[in-house]
Amino acid sequence: MTEQEKVKALLKEASVYKNQGLFTQAKEKFSNALEIMSQSGALQSNEALIADIEEKLRELNTTLKEIEDDTQPPELSDDVQELIKKSFAFSKDREAAAIEGAMALAKFGQFDKASKEFNEILEYTRLPVMIAKNIIRCHLNTSSPEKAVEQFKGWAGGDRFSREEILHLEEFLQGVMESRGIALDIPLMEGPAAGTQGEAIQEDDELDISSVNIRLESGSEKEWIEDFPVEFQSGNTISVIVPVSNKELVRIMRHGMRLPVVQCFSSIGFILGSGTVTGKTKVLQGPNQGNFMVDIRLDD
């Protein structure tokens, strides 16, 4: 995606947020767009657009000053949820767009709606294991581990997944529940294989990351390490929760921020890598309401 396309996408997201009264999120997206333009030689010359964005930011700042700190985020109606899903699905490919829409709902804390969308995608997706993992994550984010186990039982008894895929999902479910301190019996695979005998997992190998340690810097003197459990994962992009109470962390974790040291933990060990912050969304509902969901794209 070119810088111009990134700015266009950010401005579209910002307009959706603003029109629905989500002023903090709109401000964040407008600021991200302005930052990209200010650092791009090709886009700096578009003074009219820069001035327009700056004016929108001034308006949002004025509006936000009028909102009391304890104002609760608005409840999202079915129509707004549908709008969010469609507005943040940028891919031309049908499946990729559907996945983007479901992930957007999850990042807003709309886990029940996201789970429903993922289940519909599961019927035709080329990436069933990845979709199943995110369905499990949705259940766990709504404090419903029993639903996650029940759905896994259904998959294990059906023919959507091969035996190898069920074993893989079983290991994933056990690992993610253990990482969250959830003690619940999971039915182990026994006897004849579920699904297709001997069928290999067709998806690209994906390292299931349960948590990350990130080295952060603020100014020339302060450096510290933060540990985050991984809330969602799609390929090499992970999503973590940053508590709103950690104001300095919320401030510095901005779109485009480079993370030179990211230690990723999984069931098979850990790897040392790096990454880039690609998004930050305020969670509007659910157990993490008010906190921020930060997307990090890990370097290949």
KEKE-3310 file (N, C-alpha, C; in steps of 0.2 Angstrom, whole numbers, plus 5000, padded with zeros to 4 digits):
npx = (5004:5003:5009:5000:4989:4988:4985:4973:4965:4965:4959:4946:4942:4943:4932:4921:4922:4920:4907:4899:4900:4912:4923:4936:4943:4942:4950:4962:4965:4964:4976:4986:4985:4989:5002:5009:5008:5016:5028:5031:5038:5032:5019:5018:5016:5003:4994:4981:4974:4981:4978:4964:4963:4970:4960:4949:4954:4956:4942:4938:4946:4940:4927:4930:4934:4923:4917:4914:4925:4921:4912:4903:4907:4898:4884:4885:4874:4866:4866:4877:4887:4887:4891:4904:4910:4909:4916:4929:4934:4945:4951:4950:4948:4935:4935:4946:4942:4931:4936:4944:4934:4927:4938:4939:4927:4930:4940:4934:4928:4917:4913:4904:4897:4908:4912:4901:4902:4915:4912:4903:4912:4920:4914:4918:4931:4948:4957:4954:4959:4966:4954:4947:4954:4953:4940:4940:4947:4938:4928:4935:4938:4926:4924:4920:4925:4919:4911:4920:4927:4916:4913:4925:4923:4913:4919:4929:4921:4915:4917:4924:4937:4954:4962:4974:4973:4963:4971:4980:4972:4968:4979:4982:4971:4972:4984:4982:4972:4979:4988:4980:4976:4966:4957:4951:4943:4948:4942:4952:4959:4955:4955:4948:4952:4946:4938:4947:4957:4975:4977:4986:4989:4984:4987:4998:5012:5010:5016:5010:5007:5008:5011:5020:5035:5040:5053:5053:5055:5056:5060:5077:5083:5074:5070:5061:5054:5039:5026:5015:4999:4994:4980:4973:4977:4982:4990:5006:5002:4998:4987:4987:4982:4983:4982:4971:4975:4988:4995:5007:5011:5000:5001:5014:5013:5010:5003:5014:5025:5041:5046:5060:5064:5056:5050:5044:5033:5028:5020:5031:5042:5052:5055:5066:5062:5057:5046:5031:5020:5004:4991:4979:4966:4952:4944:4927:4917:4914:4926:4938:4934:4937:4950:4965:4966:4980:4988:5001:5013:5023:5040:5045)
npy = (4994:5011:5027:5037:5029:5024:5036:5039:5028:5030:5042:5039:5030:5038:5047:5039:5036:5049:5052:5043:5048:5044:5052:5052:5041:5045:5057:5051:5044:5054:5061:5052:5051:5064:5064:5055:5062:5073:5068:5064:5067:5068:5071:5082:5093:5095:5106:5110:5099:5095:5107:5105:5094:5098:5107:5099:5092:5102:5105:5093:5093:5103:5098:5087:5092:5096:5085:5075:5067:5055:5050:5037:5026:5025:5014:5001:5000:4987:4992:5001:4992:4984:4994:4997:4985:4984:4996:4995:4985:4983:4975:4969:4956:4944:4935:4939:4952:4950:4944:4955:4963:4956:4956:4969:4972:4964:4970:4982:4977:4970:4956:4945:4947:4947:4934:4927:4932:4926:4913:4911:4914:4903:4893:4893:4897:4898:4897:4889:4885:4896:4905:4898:4898:4912:4912:4905:4914:4925:4919:4917:4930:4935:4930:4916:4902:4890:4890:4890:4878:4869:4872:4868:4854:4851:4854:4844:4832:4833:4835:4846:4849:4841:4827:4831:4845:4846:4841:4851:4863:4859:4859:4872:4878:4873:4879:4893:4894:4890:4901:4911:4908:4899:4885:4871:4857:4849:4840:4826:4820:4804:4787:4784:4796:4813:4821:4821:4808:4808:4820:4834:4850:4864:4877:4891:4889:4895:4904:4902:4915:4918:4928:4943:4952:4968:4980:4997:5014:5031:5046:5051:5045:5036:5019:5004:4988:4980:4968:4959:4950:4941:4946:4944:4937:4937:4930:4937:4948:4954:4958:4968:4972:4988:4996:5010:5017:5017:5030:5035:5025:5023:5035:5034:5023:5023:5024:5018:5017:5011:4995:4989:4978:4964:4951:4936:4924:4907:4891:4882:4888:4903:4918:4930:4946:4960:4974:4984:4996:4996:5000:5007:5006:5011:5001:4998:4991:4976:4966:4974:4987:5004:5003:5001:4993:4988:4986:4976:4973:4960:4959:4949)
npz = (5000:4995:5001:4999:4997:5010:5018:5012:5016:5030:5032:5027:5037:5048:5045:5046:5060:5065:5061:5068:5080:5087:5093:5099:5092:5079:5079:5082:5070:5060:5065:5062:5048:5045:5050:5042:5030:5033:5034:5021:5006:4994:4997:5005:4998:4996:5001:5003:5007:5019:5027:5028:5035:5047:5051:5054:5065:5074:5076:5082:5094:5100:5102:5110:5122:5127:5132:5146:5156:5162:5153:5146:5133:5117:5115:5102:5089:5079:5065:5065:5068:5057:5048:5052:5050:5036:5032:5036:5028:5017:5007:4990:4987:4991:5002:5010:5012:5020:5031:5036:5040:5050:5059:5062:5069:5081:5086:5091:5101:5099:5101:5100:5088:5080:5081:5075:5062:5059:5060:5049:5039:5040:5033:5020:5019:5014:5024:5036:5049:5054:5055:5064:5075:5078:5081:5093:5101:5102:5110:5122:5125:5128:5140:5140:5140:5141:5129:5119:5121:5119:5105:5099:5102:5093:5081:5081:5080:5068:5049:5044:5047:5046:5054:5058:5058:5068:5079:5079:5082:5095:5102:5101:5108:5121:5124:5124:5133:5145:5145:5149:5162:5163:5169:5162:5157:5142:5128:5123:5108:5102:5096:5080:5067:5066:5052:5037:5034:5036:5030:5026:5035:5025:5026:5027:5037:5053:5067:5082:5093:5110:5119:5120:5123:5123:5119:5124:5120:5127:5124:5126:5137:5145:5145:5144:5147:5141:5144:5135:5133:5119:5110:5097:5082:5065:5053:5051:5059:5075:5089:5103:5120:5127:5142:5146:5157:5157:5153:5147:5139:5130:5124:5116:5108:5093:5076:5064:5072:5075:5082:5088:5095:5098:5108:5105:5112:5112:5111:5108:5111:5110:5100:5094:5087:5077:5074:5068:5073:5067:5069:5080:5091:5101:5112:5113:5120:5131:5141:5140:5138:5135:5135:5124:5108:5101:5085:5079:5066:5063:5058:5044)
capx = (5000:5007:5008:4994:4983:4987:4982:4966:4961:4965:4954:4940:4941:4942:4926:4917:4922:4917:4900:4896:4901:4918:4928:4943:4945:4943:4956:4968:4966:4966:4983:4990:4986:4993:5009:5011:5009:5021:5035:5031:5040:5027:5012:5019:5014:4996:4993:4974:4972:4984:4974:4958:4964:4971:4954:4945:4957:4954:4935:4938:4948:4935:4921:4932:4935:4916:4914:4916:4930:4918:4906:4903:4907:4891:4883:4885:4868:4867:4867:4883:4892:4888:4894:4911:4912:4910:4920:4936:4936:4948:4953:4946:4946:4930:4937:4951:4938:4926:4941:4946:4928:4926:4943:4937:4922:4933:4945:4930:4925:4910:4916:4899:4896:4914:4912:4896:4905:4920:4909:4901:4918:4923:4910:4920:4937:4954:4961:4950:4963:4966:4948:4945:4958:4950:4933:4941:4949:4932:4925:4939:4937:4919:4924:4916:4929:4915:4909:4926:4927:4910:4914:4930:4920:4909:4924:4932:4916:4913:4922:4927:4944:4957:4964:4980:4971:4960:4976:4983:4968:4968:4985:4981:4966:4975:4990:4979:4968:4984:4991:4975:4975:4959:4957:4944:4945:4947:4942:4958:4958:4956:4952:4948:4953:4941:4939:4950:4963:4981:4977:4990:4987:4986:4988:5005:5014:5009:5018:5005:5010:5003:5012:5026:5039:5042:5057:5051:5059:5052:5065:5084:5085:5070:5069:5059:5051:5032:5024:5008:4996:4991:4972:4971:4982:4981:4997:5011:5000:4996:4984:4988:4979:4986:4978:4971:4978:4995:4995:5013:5012:4995:5004:5019:5011:5007:5004:5021:5031:5045:5048:5066:5065:5050:5052:5038:5033:5023:5021:5037:5048:5052:5059:5067:5061:5055:5039:5029:5013:5000:4984:4977:4958:4949:4939:4921:4913:4917:4930:4943:4931:4940:4957:4966:4969:4986:4990:5008:5015:5030:5044:5046)
capy = (5000:5017:5032:5040:5025:5024:5042:5039:5023:5033:5048:5036:5027:5044:5050:5034:5037:5055:5052:5039:5051:5041:5057:5050:5037:5050:5061:5047:5042:5060:5063:5047:5053:5070:5062:5052:5067:5078:5065:5062:5073:5069:5073:5088:5099:5095:5110:5111:5093:5096:5112:5103:5089:5102:5110:5094:5090:5108:5104:5087:5095:5107:5093:5082:5096:5097:5079:5074:5061:5049:5049:5030:5025:5024:5007:5001:4996:4982:4995:5003:4986:4983:4999:4996:4979:4986:5002:4993:4979:4986:4971:4967:4948:4943:4932:4944:4958:4947:4943:4961:4966:4953:4958:4976:4971:4961:4976:4986:4973:4967:4949:4940:4949:4945:4927:4925:4933:4921:4906:4911:4914:4896:4888:4893:4900:4894:4897:4887:4885:4903:4907:4894:4901:4918:4911:4903:4920:4928:4916:4919:4938:4936:4926:4911:4897:4884:4890:4888:4870:4866:4873:4863:4847:4851:4853:4837:4827:4835:4834:4852:4849:4835:4825:4835:4852:4846:4841:4858:4867:4856:4861:4880:4879:4871:4884:4900:4894:4890:4907:4916:4905:4896:4878:4868:4850:4849:4833:4824:4816:4797:4783:4786:4803:4817:4824:4817:4804:4810:4827:4839:4857:4867:4884:4892:4888:4901:4903:4904:4919:4919:4934:4947:4957:4973:4985:5003:5020:5037:5051:5048:5042:5031:5013:4999:4982:4979:4962:4959:4944:4942:4945:4941:4936:4936:4930:4940:4954:4953:4963:4967:4977:4993:4999:5017:5019:5018:5035:5036:5019:5025:5041:5033:5018:5027:5021:5019:5017:5005:4991:4986:4972:4961:4944:4932:4918:4902:4884:4879:4892:4910:4920:4937:4949:4967:4975:4990:4998:4998:5003:5008:5007:5011:4996:5002:4986:4970:4967:4979:4993:5010:5002:5002:4987:4990:4981:4976:4969:4958:4958:4942)
capz = (5000:4995:5007:4997:4999:5017:5020:5010:5020:5037:5031:5027:5044:5053:5044:5049:5067:5067:5059:5073:5087:5090:5092:5100:5087:5073:5080:5081:5063:5057:5067:5059:5041:5045:5052:5036:5025:5035:5033:5014:5001:4988:5000:5009:4994:4996:5007:5005:5011:5026:5030:5029:5041:5053:5054:5057:5071:5079:5078:5086:5100:5104:5104:5115:5128:5130:5134:5152:5157:5163:5148:5143:5125:5115:5113:5095:5086:5073:5059:5066:5068:5050:5045:5054:5046:5029:5031:5037:5024:5011:5001:4984:4988:4995:5008:5014:5015:5026:5037:5039:5043:5056:5064:5064:5074:5087:5089:5094:5107:5097:5100:5098:5081:5076:5081:5070:5056:5058:5058:5042:5034:5041:5029:5013:5019:5012:5030:5041:5055:5056:5057:5070:5081:5080:5085:5100:5104:5103:5115:5128:5126:5131:5146:5138:5138:5139:5122:5115:5121:5115:5098:5097:5102:5087:5075:5082:5078:5061:5044:5041:5048:5046:5060:5059:5060:5075:5084:5080:5086:5102:5106:5102:5113:5127:5126:5125:5140:5150:5146:5152:5168:5163:5170:5160:5153:5134:5126:5119:5102:5103:5091:5073:5066:5063:5046:5032:5036:5033:5026:5029:5035:5019:5027:5028:5044:5057:5074:5087:5098:5115:5122:5118:5127:5118:5122:5122:5122:5128:5125:5126:5143:5147:5141:5148:5144:5143:5142:5133:5130:5112:5110:5091:5077:5058:5049:5055:5063:5081:5092:5110:5124:5131:5147:5146:5163:5156:5148:5143:5134:5125:5120:5112:5104:5088:5070:5061:5077:5075:5088:5086:5099:5100:5109:5104:5115:5109:5115:5106:5113:5109:5094:5094:5081:5077:5071:5067:5075:5061:5071:5088:5091:5107:5113:5115:5124:5133:5147:5139:5136:5137:5134:5117:5105:5096:5080:5077:5061:5064:5052:5041)
cpx = (5004:5005:5001:4988:4982:4983:4974:4962:4960:4959:4947:4938:4939:4935:4920:4916:4918:4909:4896:4897:4907:4923:4935:4947:4947:4949:4962:4970:4968:4974:4987:4991:4990:5001:5012:5013:5015:5028:5036:5033:5035:5020:5012:5016:5007:4993:4986:4972:4975:4980:4967:4958:4965:4965:4950:4948:4956:4947:4934:4940:4943:4929:4924:4933:4928:4913:4918:4920:4926:4912:4908:4903:4900:4890:4882:4879:4871:4869:4874:4888:4893:4891:4902:4914:4914:4915:4928:4938:4938:4950:4948:4944:4941:4931:4941:4947:4933:4930:4942:4940:4927:4932:4942:4932:4925:4937:4940:4926:4918:4912:4910:4897:4902:4914:4907:4899:4911:4917:4906:4907:4921:4920:4914:4928:4943:4959:4957:4953:4964:4960:4946:4948:4955:4943:4935:4943:4943:4929:4928:4939:4931:4918:4920:4920:4925:4912:4914:4927:4922:4910:4919:4927:4916:4914:4927:4927:4913:4918:4925:4935:4947:4959:4970:4978:4967:4965:4979:4979:4967:4974:4985:4976:4969:4980:4987:4975:4973:4987:4987:4973:4968:4960:4951:4947:4943:4947:4948:4956:4959:4953:4952:4949:4947:4943:4943:4957:4969:4982:4981:4987:4989:4988:4996:5006:5014:5011:5013:5008:5006:5005:5019:5029:5042:5047:5055:5055:5055:5058:5072:5086:5081:5069:5067:5055:5044:5030:5016:5005:4994:4983:4970:4977:4980:4987:5002:5009:4996:4992:4985:4984:4983:4981:4977:4974:4985:4996:5001:5013:5006:4998:5009:5018:5007:5008:5011:5026:5035:5047:5054:5067:5058:5051:5045:5038:5027:5024:5027:5043:5047:5057:5060:5067:5060:5048:5038:5022:5009:4993:4983:4970:4956:4943:4932:4916:4917:4922:4936:4940:4935:4948:4959:4969:4974:4988:4998:5010:5022:5033:5045:5053)
cpy = (5006:5022:5035:5036:5024:5030:5041:5034:5026:5038:5045:5033:5033:5047:5045:5035:5043:5055:5048:5042:5048:5046:5056:5046:5041:5054:5057:5045:5049:5062:5058:5049:5059:5069:5059:5057:5072:5075:5063:5068:5074:5071:5079:5094:5100:5099:5111:5105:5093:5101:5109:5098:5093:5105:5105:5092:5096:5107:5098:5089:5099:5103:5089:5086:5097:5091:5077:5067:5055:5047:5042:5030:5023:5016:5007:4997:4991:4986:4998:4998:4984:4988:4999:4991:4981:4991:5000:4987:4982:4982:4970:4960:4948:4940:4936:4950:4956:4947:4950:4964:4963:4955:4965:4976:4968:4966:4981:4983:4970:4959:4944:4941:4946:4937:4924:4926:4928:4914:4906:4911:4906:4891:4888:4895:4895:4893:4895:4887:4892:4906:4904:4897:4908:4918:4909:4909:4924:4926:4918:4926:4940:4932:4920:4905:4890:4884:4888:4881:4867:4867:4868:4856:4846:4850:4846:4831:4828:4833:4840:4852:4842:4833:4830:4842:4852:4845:4848:4863:4865:4859:4869:4881:4878:4877:4891:4900:4894:4897:4912:4913:4902:4888:4875:4862:4851:4842:4831:4820:4809:4794:4786:4794:4806:4819:4819:4814:4807:4816:4832:4846:4861:4874:4885:4892:4895:4900:4906:4908:4920:4926:4937:4951:4962:4979:4992:5009:5026:5042:5047:5044:5036:5025:5007:4993:4981:4972:4962:4952:4946:4941:4942:4941:4934:4936:4933:4947:4952:4959:4962:4973:4982:4997:5007:5020:5021:5024:5036:5031:5021:5030:5039:5027:5020:5023:5023:5018:5010:5002:4987:4979:4970:4953:4941:4925:4913:4896:4881:4883:4900:4912:4928:4941:4957:4968:4982:4991:5000:5000:5003:5010:5006:5006:4999:4997:4980:4972:4972:4985:4999:5009:5002:4995:4990:4984:4981:4971:4967:4957:4951:4940)
cpz = (5000:5000:5005:4999:5006:5020:5018:5014:5027:5037:5031:5034:5049:5051:5047:5057:5069:5066:5064:5080:5091:5089:5093:5095:5081:5074:5079:5074:5059:5058:5063:5052:5041:5046:5046:5031:5027:5034:5025:5010:4996:4991:5003:5005:4993:5002:5009:5009:5018:5030:5032:5035:5047:5056:5057:5064:5076:5081:5083:5093:5104:5106:5110:5122:5131:5133:5141:5152:5158:5159:5146:5136:5123:5113:5105:5093:5081:5067:5060:5065:5061:5046:5046:5050:5039:5027:5032:5033:5017:5005:4996:4984:4993:5002:5013:5016:5021:5032:5040:5042:5050:5062:5066:5070:5081:5090:5093:5100:5105:5096:5098:5091:5077:5076:5076:5063:5054:5056:5051:5037:5034:5036:5022:5013:5016:5018:5036:5048:5058:5059:5063:5076:5083:5083:5092:5104:5106:5109:5122:5130:5129:5138:5146:5136:5137:5132:5118:5115:5118:5108:5095:5097:5095:5081:5075:5079:5071:5056:5041:5042:5048:5053:5062:5061:5066:5080:5085:5084:5093:5106:5107:5108:5120:5129:5127:5131:5146:5151:5149:5159:5169:5164:5168:5156:5146:5132:5121:5113:5104:5097:5084:5072:5064:5056:5041:5034:5032:5029:5030:5030:5029:5020:5028:5036:5048:5064:5078:5093:5104:5119:5119:5123:5122:5122:5119:5124:5122:5129:5125:5132:5146:5142:5146:5144:5146:5140:5140:5131:5123:5112:5103:5087:5070:5054:5054:5059:5069:5084:5100:5114:5128:5135:5146:5152:5162:5151:5144:5137:5128:5121:5114:5107:5098:5081:5067:5066:5076:5081:5086:5089:5101:5101:5109:5108:5112:5113:5113:5108:5112:5103:5096:5088:5082:5074:5070:5069:5069:5063:5078:5088:5099:5108:5116:5120:5126:5139:5146:5137:5139:5136:5126:5114:5100:5092:5079:5072:5062:5058:5050:5043)
residu = (MET:THR:GLU:GLN:GLU:LYS:VAL:LYS:ALA:LEU:LEU:LYS:GLU:ALA:SER:VAL:TYR:LYS:ASN:GLN:GLY:LEU:PHE:THR:GLN:ALA:LYS:GLU:LYS:PHE:SER:ASN:ALA:LEU:GLU:ILE:MET:SER:GLN:SER:GLY:ALA:LEU:GLN:SER:ASN:GLU:ALA:LEU:ILE:ALA:ASP:ILE:GLU:GLU:LYS:LEU:ARG:GLU:LEU:ASN:THR:THR:LEU:LYS:GLU:ILE:GLU:ASP:ASP:THR:GLN:PRO:PRO:GLU:LEU:SER:ASP:ASP:VAL:GLN:GLU:LEU:ILE:LYS:LYS:SER:PHE:ALA:PHE:SER:LYS:ASP:ARG:GLU:ALA:ALA:ALA:ILE:GLU:GLY:ALA:MET:ALA:LEU:ALA:LYS:PHE:GLY:GLN:PHE:ASP:LYS:ALA:SER:LYS:GLU:PHE:ASN:GLU:ILE:LEU:GLU:TYR:THR:ARG:LEU:PRO:VAL:MET:ILE:ALA:LYS:ASN:ILE:ILE:ARG:CYS:HIS:LEU:ASN:THR:SER:SER:PRO:GLU:LYS:ALA:VAL:GLU:GLN:PHE:LYS:GLY:TRP:ALA:GLY:GLY:ASP:ARG:PHE:SER:ARG:GLU:GLU:ILE:LEU:HIS:LEU:GLU:GLU:PHE:LEU:GLN:GLY:VAL:MET:GLU:SER:ARG:GLY:ILE:ALA:LEU:ASP:ILE:PRO:LEU:MET:GLU:GLY:PRO:ALA:ALA:GLY:THR:GLN:GLY:GLU:ALA:ILE:GLN:GLU:ASP:ASP:GLU:LEU:ASP:ILE:SER:SER:VAL:ASN:ILE:ARG:LEU:GLU:SER:GLY:SER:GLU:LYS:GLU:TRP:ILE:GLU:ASP:PHE:PRO:VAL:GLU:PHE:GLN:SER:GLY:ASN:THR:ILE:SER:VAL:ILE:VAL:PRO:VAL:SER:ASN:LYS:GLU:LEU:VAL:ARG:ILE:MET:ARG:HIS:GLY:MET:ARG:LEU:PRO:VAL:VAL:GLN:CYS:PHE:SER:SER:ILE:GLY:PHE:ILE:LEU:GLY:SER:GLY:THR:VAL:THR:GLY:LYS:THR:LYS:VAL:LEU:GLN:GLY:PRO:ASN:GLN:GLY:ASN:PHE:MET:VAL:ASP:ILE:ARG:LEU:ASP:ASP)
# end
